[in-house]
Amino acid sequence: MKGIIFELKRRLIEAVKRNPAEGLLFSGGLDSAILAAISSQAKAITISLESYGEDIKYANLCAKKFNLKHYHKRITTNEAIDAIAEVIKILKSFDPAIPNDIVVYFGLKFAKEMGIKKMGTGDGSDELFAGYSFMKDINNLSHYIEYISHSMQFSSNEIGRFFGIEIIQPYLDKKFIEFSLGISPRLKIKREKGKIWGKWILRKAFEDALPREIIWQDKRPLEYGSGMTKLRECISSRISDEEFENKKRNYPIKFINKEHLYYYEVYRNIIGKIPKPKLGQKACPACGAGIRPEARHCWVCGWSAISLNLI
């Protein structure tokens, strides 16, 4: 056990050295905190919606411990709403995860203003080390993780291209991915002190390098940590129940909620029609967009096989 924990730490440190960045999108969550601990010279940028969210508490704790050059950018609700159209235009998507993407958008926009050319992110850690709660219920988790390791997509790459910033993703370093795939799922999801933890072995590998509050914090989706959940409430309040029910009948989309409808109408005005399947593709069961036959997620509307228990 100690051997693989030591090796994991060594391999990730090497991956960070192979993939240097000037800045870091910094939520103070486990993944970005580990990167900050390894490369403390990077400029760390934290985004929050006004005074909402918990990220800044954890980010400040890490920034103090590692003496980071830490920048906290507060975004107003109006600024976030105004950015929705731009984010949808960049991503060509009306995925309900747009609030997460807005955080990335403002983080990279701020980095651009600072003249940063290379920004690091914690992308890929949750996928490779079973950080999502639904993963504990997946049969043959090793197979699932290996499958998604070949098809992972992150909005940070698209948004980075828009701003002319190279996105650095140490967890997605080819050698590190190969190593991580060889780690047993029993070490990725493990019970400790009466609680089941995702990314258990990653936590153990850096347990001596980070404050306990950081290492053993629960998974905090970007939208919650940044406070962007409040944005969801604001958007949903703009659509009445009657309007939602009427439009659900009129549009050929399986909407998750009012917010999803709102994003679709922005998409419809800016992008237009949903792309139809190309040769060799199948139609997304929620929006009709073309996706690969084996795909379990639609980039256009956010449909996921996970939510339909199809894994």
RAFEN-V599896 format. One line per field, one symbol per residue. psi: psi as a letter, one per 30 degrees, with the letter a starting at -180 (. if undefined). A space follows every 50 residues. Layout:
BEGIN
psi->???
END
This chain:
BEGIN
psi->eeeeeeeeeeeeeeeeefiklflkjjfgleefeeeeeeifflkkkkkljb gllfeeeeeeeeeeeghljkkjjkkleeeeeffeeeeeeefhkhkfgeee eeeeeeeeeeeeffgkfjkklgkfeeefghfkefffgkkieeeeeeefff gkkkfeeeeeeefhkkkkiefgkeeeeeeeffkkfffejkkkhgkkklhe eeeeegefflkefeehllkjkeeeefgfefeeeeeeffkleeeeeefeff khkjkeaeeeeeeeeeeeeeeblkklklkfllkkfefflkllegkgkkfe fgkkfefghg.
END
